Amino acid sequence: MLAPTIQLKDTVFGLAGKPIVGPVNLTISPGDKILLEGRSGCGKTSLLRGILGFLGKLQGTYRLDQEEMSPSAIWRLRQQTGYISQELQLGKGRVRDWLKDCLPPTRELHESDLSRFHLTNAILEQNLEDLSRGERQRLALVAMLAREPQLYLLDEVTSALNESLRNLVVSHIATTEATVLVVSHDSIWKGCEAFRTYSLPVTS
């Protein structure tokens, strides 16, 4: 199943009646790869949260496959979405146990899932709190991709990686059939031909 077409027209998301991001005019079709741009504080992260229904729609329209945003539509969208936030709080405990909780019951973790991003089976016995930020970012990608979501919402997922690993991650994400929205200050995403950019306005 493909991710729905997401239509935002003059859309403003906010909290407690206060605008946080928008107005946004953007149509995201299945398979699109979009890099969200804009100066710090313009609401790039907030747009991802708004799409997932964690912020209220204050004005404009927000449709999923022509259906107006509703609790049921948002619930269905979340079931199809893999979201990695820039805070990346994975919790505590053994990596193996964390991955087991993240993956569907029928999905087994394969060595290739880890090696794709230069991780080895040894990491499974480590504690989450002992991992570097770069290892946590790659582990979060492993868990997300194993779930096979149709929509990726990625917030600064390469910020702690070296150039070689950044290239590896971007190349893999660019070739998936999923719909992808990326927030990143890393120029490597902008240099990827698979992605188009959308510049967010400054919310007044």
Secondary structure, 3 states (H helix, E strand, C coil): CCCCCEEEEEEEEEECCEEEEEEEEEEECCCCEEEEECCCCCCHHHHHHHHCCCCEEEEEEEEECCEECCHHHHHHHHHCEEEECCCCCCCCCEHHHHHHHHCCCCCCCCHHHHHCCCCCHHHHHCEHHHCCHHHHHHHHHHHHHHCCCCEEEEECCCCCCCHHHHHHHHHHHHCCCCEEEEECCCHHHHCCCCCEEEECCCCC
